[in-house]
């Protein structure tokens, strides 16, 4: 219950102060350039990396990125720049996973 109240308070503050939601709500920001580059901010770690799939942990859920010839061009503790042919990006929340993939 406290988490829900905390979330509502953060949402209210971002609305009143005209701040981007990713700043306070701890949600990912994805910037995609064509099918070739994907910059993801506010992730919580890499769960899986292969030539054809990347799974990133979020505060709540995961992001699944499918494609071909993936290369990590830049990586920081909460940011990643992925290069390759991006075919699909899918958000999977905790409820959809039915448990952890780890």
Secondary structure, DSSP 8 states (H G I E B T S, - for coil): -HHHHHHHHHHHHHHHHT--HHHHH---EEEEETTTEEEEES---EEEE-SSEEEEE-SSSEEEEEEEEEEEEEEETTEEEEEEEEEEEEEE-HHHHTS---
